């Protein structure tokens, strides 16, 4: 039976490079699949690109490739990554330069584009695409003048095309996380692009492994304290068979574990309806999945099916959503809680005096309700608390308003209740970005794949 061996190299922008290096050195894999993007990442990368047209990709791809690429080329391991972010063309150029520096001539670098529709928004709206916010039902017109990026979650077709053309490294922008894995499955196992049962199985398997260490014991709430050597956590190594089954394991001699429990916890992550897990390539049904522990650190995955892909694709839009103004201060015993509440009242009065504007404010008692929020857990009342840390934050329309939060909190040191500490130095003003989720009919999207074969630099040419 045909099979393909996939390694999970990176799970997010800023992830550790060590699991990938361990995997290339110790594991038997044909592909290393690397996810660098989260929803907000695209807004951050688009902001970088607006300041410098050569940026906009996740720069950790270069040190990552520097650490693994020579060994990957020696072993014939192909790399699929979405590190292109908001600027896959620029990322591709930098990867070609790195290959030249390392002397890896003949390496084929593919760039997949077609997800970026920022310059087409008004044209598409004129053609009837409404871009209604799927969470709130609001029209895009409410934020249109503040939109900074618009990227469609495209599927695996560009990756499959690149692999068919012999690409050794595939650089994508905003593809779905599952597509990074599904592309190699389709290419190696001969699945048709409309074989919904197999594409659904592949999508479900990809979902089990796309978050790296979450499937091998990282973040495991079912027994994190029993996971061995989390510092040396191994990432998933998965063999996928042409019948849609798979065996999930991890890099040999690494920390963590692969159990039905660890895989189950990753499986339910971000899945709203197990019978309809929508993705660009398929509508996966994981409601009847079977997970079997067939050996230590080996879980067999089977009984996933699928239905036709949805008629629409998800669009990730980012927009400028104001600025955050914040202040944090600590009060000590006695009467720490009373002092904190008096300090907040002091700050509120000071802000009112300077015509402060904010669309939203939040008060958190760190260590008490900063994670669950004040709507779930009431402020503390214990008069004997040894100390309490308070954070006040506000969503402000301008930098000037955001700056007032800290400016008006500083006098608490000297003018407010006794025992204040931790106000600190002036923090930088942070701009906020919002996510605008919406849909687009898939017929409006066209995916392009471009291949560059690495050649020695011409003498005298600019690098």
C-alpha positions in Angstrom: 0.0 0.0 0.0 1.3 3.5 -0.9 2.2 5.7 2.0 3.9 9.1 2.7 5.8 10.1 5.8 5.2 13.6 7.0 7.1 15.6 9.7 5.7 18.6 11.5 8.6 21.1 11.5 7.1 24.3 13.0 3.7 25.0 14.4 3.7 28.8 14.7 5.8 31.9 14.0 8.5 31.9 16.7 8.4 28.2 17.4 11.5 26.5 18.5 13.8 25.2 15.8 15.1 22.3 17.8 12.3 19.8 17.2 12.8 20.3 13.4 16.5 19.8 13.6 16.0 16.7 15.8 13.5 15.4 13.3 15.8 15.8 10.2 18.6 14.1 12.1 16.6 11.2 13.6 13.3 10.6 11.9 12.3 8.8 8.7 10.4 11.5 6.8 9.8 12.5 3.2 8.3 15.9 3.8 8.7 18.6 6.5 5.6 20.7 6.8 5.8 24.0 8.6 3.0 26.4 9.8 4.0 29.9 10.6 0.7 31.7 10.5 -2.1 32.5 12.9 -5.1 34.8 12.2 -3.5 38.0 13.6 -0.1 37.2 12.1 -1.2 38.3 8.7 -2.1 41.7 10.0 1.3 42.1 11.6 3.1 40.9 8.5 1.0 43.3 6.3 2.0 46.2 8.5 5.6 45.2 8.1 5.2 45.1 4.3 3.6 48.5 4.3 6.8 49.9 5.9 9.2 47.9 3.8 8.1 46.2 0.5 10.8 43.5 1.0 9.3 42.4 4.3 5.9 40.8 5.2 7.0 37.2 5.5 7.9 35.3 8.7 11.7 35.9 9.0 12.2 32.8 11.1 12.1 30.8 7.9 15.7 31.8 7.1 17.3 30.5 10.4 15.0 27.5 10.2 16.2 26.6 6.7 19.8 27.4 7.6 19.5 24.8 10.4 17.9 22.0 8.3 18.2 22.6 4.6 21.5 21.0 3.9 20.5 17.8 5.6 17.1 17.9 4.0 18.7 18.1 0.5 21.0 15.3 1.4 18.1 13.1 2.4 15.7 14.2 -0.2 13.3 15.7 2.3 11.0 18.3 0.7 9.8 21.3 2.7 6.3 22.9 2.5 5.7 26.1 4.4 3.3 29.1 4.7 6.2 31.4 5.8 5.4 33.6 2.8 2.7 35.3 4.8 1.8 38.6 3.3 4.8 38.6 0.8 5.5 35.1 -0.5 7.4 36.4 -3.5 9.9 38.2 -1.3 10.2 35.2 1.0 10.9 33.0 -2.1 13.7 35.4 -3.2 15.4 35.2 0.2 15.2 31.4 0.2 16.8 31.3 -3.2 19.6 33.6 -1.9 20.1 31.3 1.1 20.4 28.3 -1.2 23.0 30.1 -3.3 24.9 30.9 -0.1 24.8 27.2 0.9 25.8 26.1 -2.5 22.6 24.1 -3.0 22.4 24.7 -6.8 19.6 22.9 -8.6 17.2 23.3 -5.7 13.8 24.2 -7.0 11.9 26.8 -4.9 8.2 27.2 -5.6 6.1 30.2 -4.6 2.3 29.8 -4.4 0.2 33.0 -4.7 -3.4 34.0 -5.2 -4.6 34.3 -1.6 -4.1 38.1 -1.4 -7.2 40.0 -2.6 -6.4 43.4 -0.9 -6.3 45.2 -4.2 -9.4 43.6 -5.4 -11.8 44.3 -2.6 -13.7 47.1 -4.2 -13.9 45.3 -7.6 -15.2 42.2 -5.9 -17.8 44.2 -3.9 -19.0 45.7 -7.2 -19.4 42.2 -8.6 -21.6 41.3 -5.6 -19.2 39.8 -3.0 -20.6 41.3 0.2 -17.8 40.4 2.7 -20.4 40.4 5.6 -18.8 39.7 9.0 -19.6 36.1 9.7 -19.5 36.7 13.5 -21.5 39.9 13.7 -23.4 40.3 10.5 -22.0 43.8 10.0 -21.2 45.1 6.5 -17.6 45.7 5.5 -18.4 49.4 5.0 -18.1 49.8 8.8 -14.3 49.2 8.6 -13.5 49.5 4.9 -11.3 52.6 5.3 -9.3 50.8 8.0 -8.7 47.5 6.3 -5.0 46.6 6.1 -5.0 43.2 4.5 -7.3 40.6 3.0 -6.2 37.0 2.4 -8.2 34.0 1.4 -7.6 30.6 3.0 -6.7 28.8 -0.2 -6.4 25.0 -0.4 -3.7 22.6 -1.5 -3.9 22.9 -5.3 -0.9 25.2 -5.6 1.2 23.0 -3.4 0.2 19.9 -5.5 1.1 21.7 -8.7 4.5 22.7 -7.2 5.3 19.2 -6.1 4.3 17.8 -9.5 6.9 20.2 -11.1 9.6 18.9 -8.8 9.7 21.6 -6.1 12.1 20.9 -3.2 10.8 23.9 -1.2 7.2 25.3 -1.5 6.6 28.8 -0.1 3.0 29.7 0.4 1.0 32.7 1.8 -2.3 32.2 3.5 -3.2 28.6 2.8 -5.1 26.5 5.2 -3.0 24.8 7.9 -4.2 21.4 6.6 -3.2 22.1 3.0 0.5 22.1 4.0 0.0 18.4 4.7 -2.7 17.5 2.3 -0.7 18.7 -0.7 2.0 16.1 -0.2 -0.6 13.4 0.5 -2.4 14.1 -2.7 0.8 14.2 -4.7 2.3 11.0 -3.3 -0.8 8.9 -2.8 -2.5 9.7 -6.1 -5.7 11.0 -4.6 -8.0 12.9 -7.0 -8.8 16.5 -6.2 -12.5 15.5 -6.0 -12.1 12.3 -4.0 -14.0 13.8 -1.1 -13.7 10.7 1.1 -9.9 10.7 0.9 -9.5 14.5 1.0 -11.7 14.5 4.1 -9.5 11.8 5.7 -6.4 13.7 4.8 -7.8 16.9 6.2 -8.7 15.2 9.5 -5.3 13.6 9.8 -3.6 17.0 9.1 -5.7 18.6 11.8 -4.3 16.1 14.3 -0.7 17.1 13.6 -0.7 20.7 12.4 -0.2 22.2 15.9 3.1 20.4 16.5 3.7 19.6 20.1 0.1 19.8 21.1 -0.3 16.2 19.7 2.7 14.9 21.5 2.0 16.0 25.1 2.5 19.8 25.0 -0.4 21.7 26.6 -1.9 18.4 27.6 -4.5 19.0 30.2 -5.1 15.3 30.7 -1.8 14.8 32.5 0.8 17.4 31.7 2.7 16.7 34.9 3.3 13.1 33.7 4.8 14.1 30.3 8.5 13.2 30.2 11.1 15.8 29.1 8.8 18.6 27.9 11.9 20.7 27.3 13.0 18.2 24.7 9.5 17.7 23.3 9.3 15.8 20.0 7.0 16.8 17.2 4.7 14.5 15.1 6.0 12.1 12.5 3.1 10.7 10.6 2.8 7.9 8.1 -0.4 8.4 5.9 -1.6 5.5 3.8 -3.5 5.6 0.5 -6.7 4.2 2.1 -6.9 7.3 4.4 -5.5 5.8 7.5 -2.4 7.0 9.4 -0.1 6.2 12.2 1.0 9.2 14.3 4.3 9.0 16.2 7.1 11.4 17.0 10.8 11.9 16.5 12.7 9.1 18.2 14.5 9.8 21.5 12.5 13.0 22.2 10.3 14.1 25.0 6.5 14.0 25.4 4.3 11.2 24.4 1.9 10.1 21.7 -1.3 8.6 23.2 -4.9 8.4 22.4 -5.4 11.1 25.0 -2.8 13.6 23.5 -4.1 13.1 20.0 -7.8 13.4 21.1 -7.1 16.7 22.8 -5.6 18.1 19.6 -8.4 16.6 17.5 -11.1 18.6 19.2 -9.1 21.8 19.0 -11.0 24.4 17.0 -13.6 21.9 15.7 -17.1 23.2 16.1 -19.0 20.4 14.3 -17.1 17.1 14.2 -19.3 16.0 11.3 -18.6 19.1 9.3 -15.0 20.3 9.7 -14.9 22.9 6.8 -11.7 23.5 5.0 -10.8 24.8 1.5 -10.2 21.3 0.2 -13.0 19.3 1.8 -15.7 19.0 4.4 -14.1 16.5 6.8 -16.2 14.3 9.0 -14.3 13.2 12.1 -17.3 12.3 14.1 -16.7 8.5 13.8 -12.9 8.6 14.0 -11.0 5.7 15.6 -7.9 6.2 17.6 -5.9 3.1 18.6 -2.7 2.8 20.7 -0.9 0.2 18.6 2.5 0.7 20.3 4.3 3.1 22.6 4.1 6.5 21.1 2.2 5.2 18.1 -1.5 6.0 17.5 -3.4 4.7 14.5 -6.0 7.0 13.0 -8.8 5.7 10.9 -12.5 6.0 10.0 -12.4 9.7 8.9 -14.5 10.5 5.9 -15.4 13.6 3.9 -17.9 15.4 1.8 -17.6 18.0 -1.1 -15.6 21.1 -0.3 -17.7 24.2 0.5 -18.7 26.6 -2.2 -17.1 29.5 -0.4 -13.6 30.1 1.0 -12.8 31.9 4.3 -11.2 35.4 4.0 -9.0 36.7 6.7 -9.2 40.5 6.8 -7.4 42.7 9.3 -8.2 46.3 10.1 -6.9 49.0 12.4 -8.9 48.9 15.6 -7.5 51.7 17.6 -4.8 51.8 20.3 -4.4 50.3 23.7 -3.7 52.5 26.7 -2.8 50.6 29.9 -1.6 51.0 33.4 -0.6 48.4 35.9 0.0 49.0 39.6 0.4 47.0 42.8 -0.9 47.7 46.3 0.3 46.0 49.5 -1.3 44.9 52.8 -3.0 46.3 54.8 -6.2 46.9 52.9 -4.6 46.1 49.5 -8.0 45.6 47.8 -9.5 48.8 49.2 -6.4 50.7 48.1 -6.6 49.2 44.6 -10.2 50.2 44.2 -9.5 53.7 45.4 -6.6 53.9 43.0 -8.9 52.9 40.1 -11.4 55.6 41.2 -8.5 58.1 41.3 -7.5 57.1 37.8 -11.1 57.4 36.5 -11.5 60.9 37.9 -8.1 62.0 36.4 -9.1 60.7 33.0 -12.4 62.4 33.1 -10.6 65.7 33.7 -8.6 65.4 30.5 -11.5 64.5 28.2 -10.3 60.9 27.8 -12.1 58.8 25.1 -12.3 55.1 24.9 -14.7 52.6 23.3 -14.0 49.8 25.7 -12.3 49.5 29.1 -11.2 46.5 31.2 -10.1 46.1 34.8 -8.2 43.0 35.8 -6.9 41.8 39.1 -3.9 39.8 38.0 -3.7 36.4 39.7 -7.4 36.6 40.4 -9.5 37.1 37.3 -7.2 38.3 34.5 -7.6 35.0 32.6 -11.3 34.4 33.2 -12.3 38.0 33.1 -14.4 40.2 35.5 -17.6 39.0 33.9 -16.9 35.5 35.2 -15.1 36.1 38.4 -15.9 39.2 40.6 -13.1 41.4 41.9 -11.4 40.2 45.1 -12.8 41.3 48.5 -10.4 39.6 51.0 -9.1 42.4 53.3 -6.1 40.3 54.3 -4.6 39.8 50.9 -0.9 40.5 51.1 -0.9 42.3 47.8 -3.0 42.8 44.7 -1.9 43.7 41.1 -4.4 45.8 39.0 -4.3 46.3 35.3 -6.5 48.9 33.6 -6.7 48.9 29.9 -8.7 50.8 27.3 -9.3 50.6 23.6 -8.8 54.2 22.4 -9.4 55.9 19.0 -6.1 57.8 19.1 -2.5 57.5 20.4 -3.0 60.6 22.4 -6.0 59.1 24.3 -4.1 55.9 24.9 -1.1 57.8 26.3 -3.3 59.5 28.8 -3.9 56.2 30.6 -0.3 55.9 31.8 0.2 59.7 32.2 -2.8 60.0 34.6 -1.9 56.9 36.5 1.6 58.0 37.5 0.5 60.4 40.3 -0.8 57.3 42.1 2.7 56.9 43.3 2.6 60.0 45.4 -0.9 61.3 45.5 -3.0 58.1 45.9 -3.3 55.5 48.7 -0.1 54.5 50.4 1.7 51.3 49.4 1.7 51.7 45.6 4.3 50.0 43.5 5.0 48.6 40.1 3.7 51.4 37.9 7.0 51.3 36.0 8.2 53.3 33.1 6.2 54.7 30.2 5.1 51.8 28.0 5.1 52.1 24.2 1.7 52.8 22.7 0.5 49.6 20.9 -1.8 49.8 17.9 -4.6 47.3 17.9 -5.7 45.2 14.9 -9.1 43.5 14.5 -10.0 40.4 12.5 -12.8 40.6 10.0 -13.9 37.0 9.1 -15.9 36.7 6.0 -16.5 34.5 2.9 -15.9 34.6 -0.8 -17.2 32.3 -3.5 -14.3 30.1 -4.6 -14.7 30.9 -8.3 -13.3 34.3 -7.7 -9.9 32.9 -6.6 -7.1 31.8 -8.9 -3.9 30.2 -7.6 -0.6 30.6 -9.3 2.6 28.5 -8.8 6.0 29.8 -9.9 9.2 27.7 -9.8 12.8 29.0 -9.6 15.7 26.7 -9.9 18.7 27.9 -7.9 21.7 28.8 -10.0 25.1 30.2 -9.0 25.1 34.0 -8.7 26.3 35.7 -11.8 29.7 37.4 -11.2 29.2 41.0 -10.3 25.4 40.7 -9.8 23.8 42.0 -6.7 22.9 39.3 -4.2 
